[in-house]
Amino acid sequence: MMKTFKYRIFPENRQRKLLNLMLLECCWLYNKLLEQRKTLYETHKQSVSYYDQKKKIPELKIQRPTLKNVHSQTLQNVVMRIELAFQSFFRRIKEKEIPGYPRFKSGCRYSSLTFGQFDKTGCRLINGKLAVSKVGDIKIKIHRPLQGTPKIATITRSSTGKWYVSIVCDIQPHLLPISNMNIGIDMGLENFATTHDGQVIENPKFFRNSEKKLAKVQRKLSKCATGTSERTKARKAVARVHERIAWKRDNFCHQESRKVINKYQIICTENLNIKKMSESVVIGRNKSIRDVAWGAFLNMISAKAVEAGRMHVKVNPAYTSQDCSGCNKNRQKMPSHIRIYRCPKCGLELHRDVNAARNIFRLGMQSLA
């Protein structure tokens, strides 16, 4: 199985300039390849394959000699990004979603360099430093040891100017002792999650609690003239607030998912379409849905379950809040403002989230049976 290890790197001024120049070259190549596809289709109604564009990289190096300052694997990855962008575009058309044609990128929107073979010529660890082709040895903070066989490395520049390297490794699963405890989890907005046995994980509301601070720095940004150094500083201040919110949310999801994985053998959750939910709900609640980070939590549950030998079961969320978990013979409408579920047939009375979690647990165990 694959696992990603992310480390902070500290390039010197010269190395930072070289990395930024590489990003600009990759951005130019991305826009050039996108222009080729767009122009060819508009003029001759023809498409270009991934391999055709990959073969033209040597010709583009003659046209633009500065492309030689970027490792060949990184340039090939730019072609792959174009290919994946068009694959997603055609998939959205097929599924009758908003297509979103691939867009040209500005320099600030292209922020990562990918090396397809770690420990080879492009990017590798040597004597506690990250050796990058055409850049040199970069200081790296290895806060946890690298495991397994490194495969791919991606160097990323954050919106606040920090640099990171993400190394994808092929590792062996670290199986935990088998547990005799199982759980059903209902995701919510009032509480982050509720289990079928009544345990509650409070919703931290990281974005909601930081809205005043964010509004303050955004007001300063709106007053700065375009193209000035003051606006650049103000943009970084806004990005810094968003970065801290993302850090808190990510840390919270990691900790809570780890607690669940360590304790339970079978984890039953809803198979949520979060994007569609945030688009269809009442205006104002979509912000809360984005803030609560259900998707990140459930993805971490799935990834950690595979590594630990646990089982993550996703069930259809339809009617889990409306069906009675006691007798399973009553279905009633449950508007969001009604927090207590009362069954007129069996007399069950409990919190609606606990009732939903019990139904999720029952459906999950039935699917395994």
Buried (B, 14 or more C-beta within 10 A) or exposed (E): EEBEBEBBBEBEEEBBEBBBBBBBBBBBBBBBBBEBBBEEEEEEEEEBEBEEBBEBBEEBBEEEEEBEEBBBBBBBBBBBBBBEBBEEBEEBEEEEEEBEEBEEBEEEEBBBBBBBBBBBEBBBBEEEBBBBBBBBBBEBEEEEEBBBEBBBBBBBBBBBEEBBBBBBBEBEEEEBEEBEEBBBBBBBBBBBBBBBEEEBBEBBBBBBEBBEEBEEBBEBBEEBEEEEEEBEEBBBBBBBBBBBBBEBBBEBBBEBBBEBBEEBBBBBBBEBEBEEBBEEBEEEBBBBBBBBBBBBBBEBBBBBBBBBBBBBBBBEBEEBBBBBBBEBEBEBEBEEEEEEBBBEEEEBEBBBBBBBBBBBBBBBBEEEE
